Amino acid sequence: MDKRFPMVSCLGVLVLLVAGLACGSVASTYSSTARYSLGKTVLFAVEEEKLFCLSCCWGSCCQPTPCEIEVLGWHIMNACGESVYSVVHDVAVPASTWEGSWVQVDAFGTQVAAGYYKLCVDTSAGTISRCFEIYDPCPCWLCSCCEPKPRFCWSFCSCRETPSAKLCCRRATLEFVEEKRSSCFSLCCP
């Protein structure tokens, strides 16, 4: 047996360990994120809940109309931190009745590539965000539906989510809405 094998193995393990620390543990960062197949509509909503707090009756919440969180707009960022799609509402929409959807296209109407993305919703309580992944369900060797790969960016390793924000005695939480699954018998489900 070659005496260089243990040294090369140790060096390989060391490189993997350093890469894992530098990346901030990619697997654990995205293990709990939502996943959508390429071409599927991403549905999302802001869940609003009332919180119990004593300061509610002494602060800015003591208005004739109750303080309500509103959605001002939203945008999608790619793994490089660039905005690929955005919507700005002309009039603020109450978070309790608002739902959003994205058909996975960029600002020019072109299908985005598989990869990691961040949804940011601008509300009157602040910007809330969630990370998610778009994956290609069709292996390249099986059929000809492969998209060009996105350019590599390190920022996807450390996607920082802000899933909720508070305003007065209300909390807004950004949630992905689960779409009903249809039965598909094709090997390349769209």
C-alpha positions as CSV (number, residue, x, y, z in Angstrom):
1,M,0.0,0.0,0.0
2,D,1.2,3.5,-0.9
3,K,2.4,5.5,2.1
4,R,1.0,8.7,0.6
5,F,-2.6,7.5,0.9
6,P,-3.1,8.4,4.6
7,M,-1.5,11.9,4.1
8,V,-3.7,12.6,1.0
9,S,-6.8,11.4,2.8
10,C,-6.1,13.6,5.8
11,L,-5.5,16.6,3.5
12,G,-8.8,15.9,1.7
13,V,-10.7,15.8,5.0
14,L,-9.0,19.0,6.1
15,V,-10.0,20.8,2.9
16,L,-13.6,19.6,3.3
17,L,-13.7,20.8,7.0
18,V,-12.3,24.2,6.1
19,A,-14.8,24.5,3.2
20,G,-17.7,23.6,5.5
21,L,-16.6,26.2,8.1
22,A,-16.2,28.9,5.4
23,C,-19.6,28.2,3.9
24,G,-21.4,28.2,7.2
25,S,-22.8,24.8,6.8
26,V,-24.8,24.9,3.5
27,A,-26.8,21.8,4.3
28,S,-28.1,23.1,7.6
29,T,-28.8,26.5,6.2
30,Y,-31.2,25.2,3.6
31,S,-32.4,22.0,5.2
32,S,-35.6,23.7,6.4
33,T,-36.3,25.9,3.4
34,A,-39.1,25.5,0.9
35,R,-38.3,23.7,-2.4
36,Y,-40.1,24.2,-5.6
37,S,-39.6,22.4,-8.9
38,L,-38.6,24.5,-11.9
39,G,-41.6,26.2,-13.5
40,K,-44.0,25.8,-10.5
41,T,-45.7,28.8,-9.0
42,V,-44.4,30.0,-5.6
43,L,-47.3,31.0,-3.4
44,F,-46.8,33.0,-0.2
45,A,-48.7,35.0,2.4
46,V,-48.2,37.1,5.5
47,E,-49.8,35.6,8.5
48,E,-50.8,38.2,11.1
49,E,-51.4,37.5,14.7
50,K,-52.3,39.7,17.7
51,L,-49.9,39.6,20.6
52,F,-50.7,40.2,24.2
53,C,-48.8,43.2,25.5
54,L,-49.6,45.8,28.2
55,S,-48.0,48.7,26.2
56,C,-50.6,48.3,23.5
57,C,-53.1,50.6,25.3
58,W,-50.5,53.3,26.1
59,G,-48.5,53.6,22.9
60,S,-49.2,54.5,19.3
61,C,-51.7,51.6,19.1
62,C,-54.3,53.5,21.0
63,Q,-55.9,54.9,17.9
64,P,-59.5,54.9,16.9
65,T,-58.7,52.3,14.3
66,P,-56.6,49.4,15.3
67,C,-53.0,49.3,14.1
68,E,-52.9,46.9,11.2
69,I,-49.8,45.6,9.3
70,E,-49.9,46.3,5.6
71,V,-47.9,44.9,2.6
72,L,-46.2,47.6,0.5
73,G,-44.6,45.3,-2.1
74,W,-42.2,42.4,-2.5
75,H,-39.1,41.2,-4.4
76,I,-37.1,38.1,-5.2
77,M,-33.3,38.0,-4.8
78,N,-30.9,35.4,-6.3
79,A,-28.0,33.8,-4.4
80,C,-25.8,36.6,-5.5
81,G,-28.0,39.2,-3.7
82,E,-29.3,40.7,-6.9
83,S,-33.0,41.5,-7.3
84,V,-34.5,39.4,-10.1
85,Y,-38.1,40.4,-9.8
86,S,-40.1,43.0,-7.9
87,V,-43.6,44.2,-7.3
88,V,-44.6,47.5,-5.7
89,H,-48.2,48.0,-4.7
90,D,-49.9,51.3,-5.6
91,V,-51.9,51.1,-2.4
92,A,-50.9,49.3,0.8
93,V,-52.8,46.0,1.2
94,P,-53.8,44.6,4.7
95,A,-51.5,41.7,5.5
96,S,-54.4,39.7,6.8
97,T,-56.0,39.5,3.3
98,W,-52.9,39.6,1.1
99,E,-51.4,36.6,-0.8
100,G,-48.6,36.7,-3.4
101,S,-47.4,34.5,-6.2
102,W,-44.4,34.3,-8.4
103,V,-44.2,32.2,-11.6
104,Q,-40.4,32.0,-11.5
105,V,-39.6,34.6,-14.1
106,D,-37.2,37.5,-13.9
107,A,-38.1,41.2,-14.7
108,F,-38.0,40.4,-18.4
109,G,-40.3,37.5,-18.2
110,T,-37.6,34.9,-18.7
111,Q,-37.6,31.6,-16.6
112,V,-35.1,31.8,-13.8
113,A,-32.5,29.1,-13.4
114,A,-32.5,26.5,-10.7
115,G,-30.8,27.6,-7.5
116,Y,-31.3,29.4,-4.2
117,Y,-33.5,32.5,-3.9
118,K,-34.8,34.8,-1.2
119,L,-38.3,36.2,-1.0
120,C,-38.5,39.7,0.7
121,V,-41.9,41.2,1.5
122,D,-41.9,44.9,2.5
123,T,-44.5,45.6,5.2
124,S,-45.4,48.5,7.4
125,A,-43.7,46.6,10.2
126,G,-40.5,46.2,8.2
127,T,-39.1,43.8,5.6
128,I,-39.6,40.1,6.3
129,S,-37.9,37.4,4.2
130,R,-37.6,33.7,3.6
131,C,-35.1,31.6,1.6
132,F,-36.1,28.9,-0.8
133,E,-34.7,26.6,-3.5
134,I,-35.8,26.0,-7.1
135,Y,-34.7,22.7,-8.4
136,D,-34.8,21.0,-11.7
137,P,-36.9,17.8,-11.3
138,C,-35.7,16.4,-14.6
139,P,-32.2,14.9,-14.7
140,C,-30.2,16.0,-17.8
141,W,-29.5,12.4,-18.8
142,L,-33.2,11.6,-18.9
143,C,-34.6,14.3,-21.1
144,S,-33.7,17.6,-22.7
145,C,-35.1,20.1,-20.3
146,C,-31.9,21.3,-18.6
147,E,-31.5,25.0,-18.0
148,P,-28.1,26.7,-18.0
149,K,-26.6,26.7,-14.5
150,P,-26.6,30.0,-12.5
151,R,-23.3,31.6,-11.8
152,F,-21.7,30.6,-8.6
153,C,-22.0,33.0,-5.6
154,W,-20.9,32.4,-2.0
155,S,-23.7,34.4,-0.5
156,F,-26.2,31.5,-0.7
157,C,-24.2,29.8,2.1
158,S,-25.4,32.4,4.5
159,C,-28.9,33.4,3.5
160,R,-30.2,35.5,6.4
161,E,-33.9,35.2,6.9
162,T,-36.1,37.6,8.8
163,P,-39.3,35.5,8.9
164,S,-41.3,37.9,11.1
165,A,-41.6,41.5,12.2
166,K,-43.7,43.3,14.9
167,L,-45.7,46.4,14.8
168,C,-47.6,47.5,18.0
169,C,-49.2,44.4,19.3
170,R,-49.2,42.5,16.0
171,R,-46.7,40.1,14.4
172,A,-46.4,39.5,10.7
173,T,-44.9,36.2,9.6
174,L,-44.0,35.3,6.1
175,E,-45.2,31.8,5.1
176,F,-45.0,29.7,1.9
177,V,-48.4,28.4,0.9
178,E,-48.4,24.7,0.0
179,E,-49.8,24.2,-3.5
180,K,-52.0,21.1,-4.0
181,R,-50.1,18.4,-5.7
182,S,-51.4,16.9,-8.9
183,S,-50.7,13.3,-9.8
184,C,-48.1,13.1,-12.6
185,F,-46.9,9.9,-14.1
186,S,-44.3,11.4,-16.4
187,L,-40.6,11.0,-15.5
188,C,-40.2,14.8,-16.2
189,C,-43.1,16.4,-14.4
190,P,-43.2,20.1,-15.2
